[in-house]
Amino acid sequence: MAVAPRVALLIDVVASRAADRSALHAAILAAADAANAAVAAVDPLYPTVGDELQGVYRSLGDALSAAFTLRLTLAPGWDVRCGLGGGEVIVVDAARRIQDGSAWWLAREAIDWVAERSTRPGYEAVRTAIRDERPAADPLADPTARLVDAHIARLRPAVVGTLRGLWEGLDNAAAAERESISPSANSQRIRTNQLRPLVDTMRALGELP
């Protein structure tokens, strides 16, 4: 029987060894819960070993949406790398959540690429890579995701909270209240930092098959 193509998502925390491990673990659990509540998954995101999480999705868009949600929930306290692989996911041991297959190999290749490439001058903002061998693969997804990375990297920490509100679909008043600023200040952040085109791009990526 043919195995339906899936997208595997690997996430790890940047510079996690310098963090308060208990605080980081609590933040990871909360961020994973937020991503799982926002995006339907074949296998929801969950922590595996150390500072790494993994999940499986029916589409690249769902996997990217989960990654964006987790990333913005953890920010600005922690940053993450994301590797996405499109291919086969084979369940080896369901009880122990052990899986194999090309989607996982590609996701590992992708996240390793991010870790290496982000050390090069001019690529410090790289946080996402996609390796997709499915028939539905879009060659523009990988470079477009890194343009999102570059835009997010330029934002001041406080502005990331406003971006999160936009991404979650909060109205301006609710987002401003959560950020403890006035609605006019929140609107100014959106305009000054060109957050609407950024969120439009993130949502477009979230619709990919």
Phi and psi in degrees as a GROMACS rama.xvg file:
@    title "Ramachandran Plot"
@    xaxis  label "Phi"
@    yaxis  label "Psi"
@TYPE xy
-67.4929  143.957  ALA-2
-94.6033  125.587  VAL-3
-65.5033  135.57  ALA-4
-60.1625  142.024  PRO-5
-134.705  172.265  ARG-6
-120.127  118.975  VAL-7
-91.2927  139.512  ALA-8
-121.982  123.651  LEU-9
-113.213  135.661  LEU-10
-133.374  134.269  ILE-11
-134.253  156.976  ASP-12
-89.8775  132.403  VAL-13
-74.1461  134.393  VAL-14
55.22  38.3041  ALA-15
-70.3089  -24.1164  SER-16
-67.8611  -19.071  ARG-17
-90.0965  -0.229969  ALA-18
-92.3945  161.576  ALA-19
-69.7374  111.194  ASP-20
-63.4155  -39.0509  ARG-21
-65.6407  -44.2167  SER-22
-65.3207  -40.9573  ALA-23
-63.5267  -43.8725  LEU-24
-61.8459  -42.7586  HIS-25
-62.6923  -40.1218  ALA-26
-66.6493  -39.6867  ALA-27
-62.8759  -43.7506  ILE-28
-62.1071  -42.8543  LEU-29
-65.8818  -40.6183  ALA-30
-68.4436  -39.1074  ALA-31
-63.5559  -40.9404  ALA-32
-60.7211  -41.6756  ASP-33
-63.9296  -43.0328  ALA-34
-65.7988  -41.1969  ALA-35
-68.982  -32.1741  ASN-36
-72.5399  -29.9297  ALA-37
-86.3944  -29.4237  ALA-38
-131.462  127.426  VAL-39
-69.8779  137.372  ALA-40
-130.371  152.97  ALA-41
-68.6196  -48.4201  VAL-42
-129.299  110.896  ASP-43
-59.0185  156.305  PRO-44
-60.5289  136.378  LEU-45
-152.747  150.651  TYR-46
-68.3858  143.53  PRO-47
-112.381  -86.827  THR-48
-118.609  130.055  VAL-49
62.603  -118.96  GLY-50
-106.017  23.0514  ASP-51
-106.983  145.188  GLU-52
-126.54  158.335  LEU-53
-148.498  154.085  GLN-54
-158.624  166.528  GLY-55
-129.466  139.136  VAL-56
-133.705  157.213  TYR-57
-76.2441  -24.2481  ARG-58
-139.559  160.049  SER-59
-64.1379  -39.3308  LEU-60
-59.5453  -42.5391  GLY-61
-63.5802  -42.3855  ASP-62
-64.1441  -41.909  ALA-63
-66.9594  -40.3921  LEU-64
-61.8202  -41.5299  SER-65
-63.4792  -42.2513  ALA-66
-63.5523  -43.7098  ALA-67
-61.922  -43.9755  PHE-68
-63.2142  -46.6251  THR-69
-63.5003  -42.226  LEU-70
-62.3893  -44.9014  ARG-71
-72.9892  -27.1917  LEU-72
-70.5833  -37.4004  THR-73
-76.6047  -29.4661  LEU-74
-70.6283  152.56  ALA-75
-90.5521  7.19028  PRO-76
-67.3485  -38.8148  GLY-77
-138.544  149.265  TRP-78
-114.202  157.52  ASP-79
-135.017  157.543  VAL-80
-104.938  144.991  ARG-81
-129.963  126.622  CYS-82
-118.467  126.822  GLY-83
-119.574  133.18  LEU-84
-127.908  127.272  GLY-85
-103.381  121.943  GLY-86
172.107  -146.44  GLY-87
-87.9772  141.042  GLU-88
-119.359  118.012  VAL-89
-111.106  124.532  ILE-90
-82.1384  117.234  VAL-91
-90.025  -43.2697  VAL-92
-147.974  98.328  ASP-93
-63.307  -39.6124  ALA-94
-62.5464  -36.2301  ALA-95
-99.9993  6.37973  ARG-96
57.8402  41.5612  ARG-97
-99.1579  125.026  ILE-98
-131.774  163.25  GLN-99
-145.483  -177.231  ASP-100
119.512  166.857  GLY-101
-63.2657  -30.7917  SER-102
-60.8929  -40.1902  ALA-103
-72.0505  -38.7855  TRP-104
-61.9605  -41.4837  TRP-105
-70.4913  -37.4394  LEU-106
-63.3887  -39.9983  ALA-107
-66.0915  -41.8689  ARG-108
-59.3404  -41.6616  GLU-109
-65.953  -45.98  ALA-110
-71.154  -32.3224  ILE-111
-65.5847  -38.138  ASP-112
-62.1295  -42.9293  TRP-113
-61.249  -45.3333  VAL-114
-60.3614  -39.9068  ALA-115
-76.2821  -46.0434  GLU-116
-66.8887  -32.4482  ARG-117
-69.718  -8.18071  SER-118
-87.7593  -6.74312  THR-119
-89.7285  144.414  ARG-120
-56.886  133.695  PRO-121
88.1709  -9.60964  GLY-122
-118.796  16.5917  TYR-123
-61.1846  -24.7424  GLU-124
-85.0317  -5.47124  ALA-125
-63.0821  125.98  VAL-126
-132.649  -9.00316  ARG-127
-135.405  138.933  THR-128
-142.95  146.405  ALA-129
-125.336  129.491  ILE-130
-124.937  108.53  ARG-131
-127.854  117.716  ASP-132
-108.197  11.1828  GLU-133
-74.8888  157.014  ARG-134
-59.1473  -28.6316  PRO-135
-83.6387  3.29474  ALA-136
-57.875  138.847  ALA-137
-112.547  117.1  ASP-138
-65.8052  -17.7708  PRO-139
-84.3911  -12.4856  LEU-140
-62.4612  -44.6703  ALA-141
-63.0701  -53.7796  ASP-142
-66.9419  -31.906  PRO-143
-67.0403  -38.4742  THR-144
-61.1718  -34.3983  ALA-145
-76.2482  -24.2641  ARG-146
-67.1743  -36.8348  LEU-147
-61.332  -45.0321  VAL-148
-54.2089  -47.5819  ASP-149
-63.2348  -40.1487  ALA-150
-66.9785  -46.3107  HIS-151
-60.8814  -37.8967  ILE-152
-63.2919  -24.9702  ALA-153
-84.2391  -8.3433  ARG-154
-82.0421  140.832  LEU-155
-66.0765  150.463  ARG-156
-51.334  -41.5682  PRO-157
-64.1383  -33.1883  ALA-158
-70.3275  -26.5639  VAL-159
-60.8001  -33.7522  VAL-160
-63.4215  -38.9912  GLY-161
-66.5396  -40.1897  THR-162
-60.2491  -42.5517  LEU-163
-60.224  -41.9827  ARG-164
-61.0777  -42.5584  GLY-165
-62.3274  -46.5228  LEU-166
-60.4448  -37.3729  TRP-167
-80.5807  -7.01494  GLU-168
81.9202  18.3629  GLY-169
-69.1656  145.78  LEU-170
-73.8682  167.751  ASP-171
-60.6257  -40.5607  ASN-172
-65.5925  -42.3804  ALA-173
-67.5232  -41.0622  ALA-174
-64.3079  -41.8233  ALA-175
-64.0691  -41.1  ALA-176
-61.9198  -42.5978  GLU-177
-64.2087  -33.9856  ARG-178
-85.7687  -2.59041  GLU-179
59.3859  41.5706  SER-180
-132.983  171.114  ILE-181
-77.6902  155.478  SER-182
-56.459  -37.3346  PRO-183
-66.8479  -36.4078  SER-184
-67.3295  -37.9216  ALA-185
-65.8613  -42.8722  ASN-186
-61.1432  -39.1204  SER-187
-63.9396  -39.7807  GLN-188
-59.8811  -42.6997  ARG-189
-62.2151  -46.0675  ILE-190
-69.0516  -47.7803  ARG-191
-62.8709  -35.973  THR-192
-99.8994  7.81142  ASN-193
52.1987  49.3755  GLN-194
-76.9512  -27.2727  LEU-195
-66.0322  -45.8128  ARG-196
-61.3364  -33.4923  PRO-197
-64.1277  -48.2593  LEU-198
-66.7973  -35.9751  VAL-199
-58.2877  -42.2846  ASP-200
-66.9424  -43.1383  THR-201
-60.8133  -42.1049  MET-202
-66.9896  -37.8715  ARG-203
-63.1447  -42.5729  ALA-204
-61.9865  -35.3659  LEU-205
-69.3405  -9.3114  GLY-206
-99.1756  -1.07993  GLU-207
-65.9389  145.019  LEU-208
